[in-house]
Amino acid sequence: MKYRVSSSILGLVALVISGCTLGGVDCEPDETRVCACAGGGAGTATCSSKGTSWGDCICHGVLPDVVESGDGTEVDGGPTGDVPCEPSDPQFERGCHEGAVFWFDDCGQKGDLIEACKLPEEACEEGLCVAGCVPMDHKGCEGNAVWWYDSCNNKGTLVESCGENTICSGDECVISCTPHAEQFCLKDSIYWYDSCGNAETPAELCDADEFCIGCTVDDEDCDQAASCVKGFFNGDWELKANPDTKDACGLGNATYFEQTLQLQIGDGGTATGKIEVAGFVVEYTGSLDGKHLVLEGSYIQDPGSPTEMPHDETIDVEFDSLSTLDGLHIDSFAFPLVGPCTLYWDVTGTKK
């Protein structure tokens, strides 16, 4: 079959044979157009994602044998930028469109849907649904704070800011205590404490007859450095019992009167004391072992009378500090015609 071919068409065919891309710029991003292939045939070219240039002409299509020229005359089919592409393969390749995978024919036209990607967990890339940036996928540290990060490791919202004595480590705020930060008194010795206020190891163990004098960890307004100090107990100690009244072996109530112990500690731990109360004077002797004081004394109640009653007394106490003590004051006696009786008074003492 013969066709009439104008000179302008022949010039166009010659131009097409020598070219393989679309000319010009300023296209719509990702726009696809038909382009002419050198040596015959039609292809497609795609605009860049920024809309600044056309890509290479991908040659794979087939043009019809006959097309009409602009004036209605029929010419041999030839590849030009204005000639529509006739697809030969509707499933030529896979591609992406609006977050989904579609078939594209050999003219670059979108066809059937293959798969809709699960947004935002997935994204369409090169004709496949791939994992996208999942929000709040994991936690991480930036600065001294915990943040959410998506699956692409982009920082999201703040989870928490780490406070005093804590640092962000891994994906959480953890305690960060500086060891051996301060020294405080604990159990009559000096202990190291970390910056979080936790007791560590002893810095100095006070001797058995010494006290730790200074701040404890619970003292808010204290600036006295901790030190071991030997006890000095000489002086007057006010003694009280709690309770101060109790049954005297079924023969009535006995009362413990507040009294003052005049205490002297000598060389080698020897101890003497004296109490004057209710008209009686009791002299004591004994010893101090570390902070443990034991004194023994005696007196006679109503001497020379039919109700004469000898008393043997023991003061057995422990010094809690340089100015306080607690323990027992024991009074043993015998009622005439009745028999022996012993009273155990729980006492505390304060140095005057």
C-alpha positions as CSV (number, residue, x, y, z in Angstrom):
1,M,0.0,0.0,0.0
2,K,1.3,3.5,-0.9
3,Y,0.8,6.7,1.0
4,R,1.2,10.3,0.2
5,V,4.1,11.8,2.3
6,S,4.6,15.5,2.4
7,S,8.1,17.0,2.6
8,S,7.4,18.3,6.1
9,I,6.7,14.8,7.3
10,L,9.9,13.5,5.8
11,G,11.8,16.2,7.6
12,L,10.1,15.2,10.8
13,V,10.9,11.5,10.3
14,A,14.6,12.4,9.7
15,L,14.6,14.5,12.9
16,V,13.1,11.6,14.9
17,I,15.6,9.1,13.6
18,S,18.4,11.1,14.9
19,G,16.9,11.9,18.3
20,C,16.2,9.8,21.5
21,T,15.0,12.2,24.2
22,L,12.5,15.0,24.7
23,G,13.9,18.4,24.6
24,G,13.2,21.3,26.9
25,V,12.7,21.6,30.7
26,D,10.2,22.9,33.2
27,C,7.9,19.9,33.1
28,E,5.5,18.6,35.8
29,P,7.3,16.4,38.4
30,D,7.0,12.7,37.6
31,E,5.0,13.5,34.4
32,T,5.3,10.8,31.7
33,R,5.1,11.6,27.9
34,V,5.6,9.6,24.7
35,C,9.0,10.2,23.1
36,A,10.6,9.2,19.8
37,C,13.3,6.5,19.6
38,A,16.2,6.6,17.2
39,G,15.8,4.0,14.5
40,G,12.1,3.8,14.9
41,G,9.6,3.0,17.6
42,A,8.2,5.0,20.5
43,G,9.1,5.2,24.1
44,T,8.3,7.1,27.3
45,A,10.2,9.7,29.2
46,T,9.6,10.8,32.8
47,C,10.0,14.3,34.2
48,S,12.4,14.5,37.2
49,S,11.0,14.7,40.7
50,K,11.9,18.4,40.9
51,G,10.4,19.3,37.5
52,T,13.6,20.6,36.0
53,S,14.4,18.1,33.2
54,W,13.2,15.1,31.2
55,G,14.8,11.7,31.7
56,D,16.1,9.4,29.0
57,C,13.6,8.1,26.5
58,I,12.8,4.5,27.3
59,C,12.1,2.8,24.0
60,H,9.8,-0.1,24.0
61,G,6.5,0.8,22.3
62,V,5.2,0.2,18.8
63,L,3.6,3.0,16.7
64,P,0.7,2.2,14.3
65,D,1.5,1.6,10.7
66,V,-0.5,4.6,9.5
67,V,-1.3,8.0,11.0
68,E,-2.8,11.1,9.7
69,S,-0.9,14.2,9.1
70,G,-2.2,17.6,10.2
71,D,-3.9,18.2,6.9
72,G,-5.7,14.8,6.9
73,T,-3.3,13.0,4.6
74,E,-2.2,9.5,5.6
75,V,1.5,8.9,6.1
76,D,3.7,6.0,7.2
77,G,3.7,5.6,10.9
78,G,6.7,7.2,12.5
79,P,7.8,8.1,16.0
80,T,7.3,11.7,16.9
81,G,6.6,13.5,20.2
82,D,3.1,14.3,19.1
83,V,2.1,10.8,18.0
84,P,0.2,8.7,20.6
85,C,1.8,5.5,21.8
86,E,-0.1,2.3,21.2
87,P,0.7,-0.1,24.2
88,S,1.6,-3.7,23.4
89,D,2.1,-4.9,27.0
90,P,-0.4,-3.8,29.7
91,Q,1.8,-5.3,32.5
92,F,5.1,-4.1,31.3
93,E,6.4,-3.0,34.6
94,R,5.4,-2.3,38.2
95,G,5.3,1.3,39.5
96,C,4.1,3.5,42.3
97,H,1.3,6.0,42.4
98,E,-0.1,7.7,45.5
99,G,1.2,5.1,48.0
100,A,0.1,2.0,46.0
101,V,1.7,-0.4,43.5
102,F,0.2,-0.4,39.9
103,W,0.9,-2.1,36.6
104,F,2.2,0.3,33.9
105,D,2.1,-0.6,30.2
106,D,5.0,-0.1,27.8
107,C,3.8,3.4,27.0
108,G,4.1,4.4,30.7
109,Q,0.3,4.5,31.4
110,K,-0.9,3.4,34.8
111,G,-3.0,0.2,34.7
112,D,-4.5,-2.1,37.3
113,L,-3.9,-1.9,41.1
114,I,-1.5,-4.6,42.4
115,E,-1.3,-3.6,46.1
116,A,-2.2,-0.7,48.3
117,C,0.6,-0.1,50.8
118,K,-0.3,0.1,54.4
119,L,0.4,3.7,55.3
120,P,2.2,5.0,57.3
121,E,3.8,1.7,58.2
122,E,4.7,1.1,54.5
123,A,5.7,3.2,51.5
124,C,5.8,2.4,47.8
125,E,9.3,2.3,46.4
126,E,10.3,1.0,43.0
127,G,7.0,-0.9,42.5
128,L,7.1,-2.6,46.0
129,C,5.5,-1.9,49.3
130,V,8.3,-1.5,51.8
131,A,8.4,-0.6,55.5
132,G,7.9,3.1,55.9
133,C,8.6,5.3,59.0
134,V,6.5,3.9,61.8
135,P,5.8,6.6,64.3
136,M,6.8,6.0,68.0
137,D,8.7,2.9,67.0
138,H,11.3,3.1,69.7
139,K,12.8,5.4,72.4
140,G,16.2,6.9,72.5
141,C,18.3,9.6,74.2
142,E,19.1,13.1,73.1
143,G,20.6,15.4,75.6
144,N,19.5,14.3,79.1
145,A,16.0,13.3,78.0
146,V,14.1,10.4,76.5
147,W,12.5,10.9,73.1
148,W,10.3,8.9,70.8
149,Y,11.8,7.9,67.4
150,D,10.1,6.5,64.3
151,S,11.2,3.4,62.5
152,C,13.4,5.6,60.3
153,N,15.1,7.0,63.4
154,N,13.6,10.5,63.1
155,K,13.2,12.1,66.5
156,G,9.6,12.6,67.6
157,T,8.0,13.8,70.8
158,L,9.5,14.1,74.3
159,V,8.9,11.2,76.7
160,E,10.6,12.6,79.8
161,S,13.4,14.8,80.9
162,C,15.8,13.1,83.3
163,G,16.0,14.9,86.6
164,E,18.7,15.3,89.3
165,N,21.0,12.3,89.8
166,T,19.7,10.6,86.7
167,I,21.0,10.3,83.2
168,C,19.4,9.1,79.9
169,S,20.9,5.7,79.1
170,G,19.6,3.5,76.3
171,D,15.9,4.4,76.3
172,E,15.2,5.4,79.9
173,C,16.3,7.7,82.7
174,V,18.5,5.8,85.2
175,I,19.9,6.7,88.5
176,S,23.4,8.0,88.2
177,C,24.9,8.4,91.7
178,T,28.5,9.7,92.2
179,P,30.2,7.3,94.7
180,H,32.0,8.6,97.8
181,A,30.4,12.1,97.5
182,E,30.0,12.9,101.2
183,Q,30.6,11.6,104.7
184,F,28.0,11.4,107.4
185,C,27.5,9.8,110.8
186,L,25.9,6.4,110.9
187,K,25.8,3.9,113.8
188,D,28.6,5.7,115.7
189,S,30.9,5.7,112.8
190,I,31.7,7.8,109.8
191,Y,30.3,6.4,106.5
192,W,30.7,7.4,102.8
193,Y,27.5,8.3,101.0
194,D,27.0,8.6,97.3
195,S,25.4,11.7,95.7
196,C,22.0,10.0,95.9
197,G,22.2,9.7,99.7
198,N,22.9,6.0,99.8
199,A,25.2,4.7,102.5
200,E,28.4,3.0,101.2
201,T,31.4,1.8,103.1
202,P,32.8,3.1,106.4
203,A,35.2,6.0,106.1
204,E,36.2,5.7,109.7
205,L,35.1,3.2,112.4
206,C,34.9,5.0,115.8
207,D,36.2,3.2,118.9
208,A,34.0,1.5,121.4
209,D,34.1,4.5,123.7
210,E,33.7,7.1,120.9
211,F,30.7,8.7,119.2
212,C,30.3,10.0,115.7
213,I,29.6,13.7,116.1
214,G,28.4,15.7,113.1
215,C,25.7,15.6,110.4
216,T,23.6,12.6,109.5
217,V,22.3,12.1,106.0
218,D,18.8,13.2,107.1
219,D,20.0,16.6,108.5
220,E,18.8,19.3,106.1
221,D,20.4,22.3,107.9
222,C,23.8,20.9,109.1
223,D,27.3,21.9,108.2
224,Q,29.2,20.0,111.0
225,A,31.8,17.6,109.5
226,A,31.5,14.1,110.9
227,S,34.2,13.1,113.4
228,C,34.8,10.4,116.1
229,V,34.8,11.8,119.6
230,K,35.6,10.0,122.9
231,G,32.7,10.2,125.4
232,F,33.1,12.4,128.5
233,F,30.3,11.5,131.0
234,N,31.4,13.2,134.2
235,G,28.7,15.4,135.6
236,D,25.0,15.4,136.7
237,W,22.5,13.2,134.9
238,E,18.8,13.6,135.4
239,L,17.1,10.1,135.6
240,K,13.4,9.5,134.8
241,A,11.4,6.2,134.6
242,N,8.6,5.4,132.2
243,P,6.3,4.3,133.7
244,D,7.1,6.0,136.9
245,T,4.6,3.9,139.0
246,K,4.3,0.1,139.2
247,D,3.0,-2.6,141.6
248,A,5.5,-3.5,144.3
249,C,5.0,-7.3,144.4
250,G,1.3,-7.1,145.3
251,L,1.9,-4.9,148.3
252,G,0.8,-1.6,146.8
253,N,2.2,0.9,144.2
254,A,5.8,2.1,144.2
255,T,6.8,5.4,142.6
256,Y,10.1,6.3,140.9
257,F,11.0,9.9,141.8
258,E,13.0,11.9,139.3
259,Q,16.5,11.9,140.6
260,T,20.0,13.2,139.8
261,L,23.0,10.9,139.4
262,Q,26.3,12.6,140.2
263,L,28.7,10.6,138.0
264,Q,32.5,10.5,138.0
265,I,34.6,8.3,135.6
266,G,38.1,7.7,136.7
267,D,41.2,6.1,135.1
268,G,40.8,2.7,133.7
269,G,37.0,3.0,133.5
270,T,36.3,3.0,137.3
271,A,33.1,4.8,138.1
272,T,31.5,6.3,141.2
273,G,28.1,7.9,141.6
274,K,25.7,9.4,144.2
275,I,22.0,9.9,144.3
276,E,20.1,11.9,146.9
277,V,16.3,11.5,146.7
278,A,13.4,11.4,149.2
279,G,15.8,11.9,152.1
280,F,18.0,9.0,151.1
281,V,21.6,9.1,149.9
282,V,22.9,6.2,147.9
283,E,26.5,5.8,147.1
284,Y,27.5,3.8,144.0
285,T,30.6,2.2,142.6
286,G,31.2,0.4,139.3
287,S,32.8,0.6,135.9
288,L,32.5,2.0,132.4
289,D,33.2,-0.4,129.6
290,G,33.1,1.5,126.3
291,K,29.7,3.1,126.6
292,H,28.2,0.5,129.0
293,L,28.0,1.8,132.6
294,V,27.2,-0.5,135.6
295,L,26.9,1.0,139.1
296,E,25.9,-0.8,142.4
297,G,24.9,0.8,145.7
298,S,22.8,0.1,148.8
299,Y,20.9,1.9,151.5
300,I,18.5,1.1,154.4
301,Q,15.0,2.4,154.5
302,D,13.7,3.1,158.0
303,P,16.9,2.0,159.8
304,G,16.4,0.7,163.4
305,S,12.6,0.4,163.1
306,P,10.5,-2.7,162.9
307,T,9.9,-1.9,159.2
308,E,13.6,-1.5,158.5
309,M,14.2,-2.5,154.8
310,P,17.6,-2.9,153.2
311,H,17.8,-1.9,149.4
312,D,20.4,-3.1,146.9
313,E,20.4,-1.1,143.7
314,T,22.0,-1.5,140.3
315,I,22.1,1.1,137.5
316,D,22.8,-0.7,134.2
317,V,22.7,1.7,131.3
318,E,24.2,2.4,127.9
319,F,25.2,5.9,126.7
320,D,23.4,6.7,123.4
321,S,25.2,9.9,122.9
322,L,27.4,12.4,124.7
323,S,24.3,13.6,126.5
324,T,21.8,10.8,126.7
325,L,21.6,7.3,128.2
326,D,19.0,4.6,128.8
327,G,18.7,1.2,130.5
328,L,17.5,-0.2,133.9
329,H,17.5,1.0,137.4
330,I,17.0,-2.1,139.6
331,D,15.8,-2.0,143.2
332,S,15.9,-5.2,145.3
333,F,14.6,-5.2,148.8
334,A,12.8,-7.4,151.3
335,F,9.5,-6.6,153.1
336,P,9.5,-7.5,156.8
337,L,7.5,-10.7,157.4
338,V,6.8,-10.9,153.6
339,G,9.9,-11.6,151.7
340,P,12.1,-10.2,148.8
341,C,10.9,-8.1,146.0
342,T,12.7,-6.6,142.9
343,L,11.5,-3.7,140.8
344,Y,12.9,-3.1,137.3
345,W,12.6,0.5,136.3
346,D,13.1,1.5,132.6
347,V,15.0,4.7,132.8
348,T,16.4,7.4,130.5
349,G,18.9,10.0,131.4
350,T,19.9,13.4,130.2
351,K,23.1,15.2,131.0
352,K,22.4,18.5,132.7
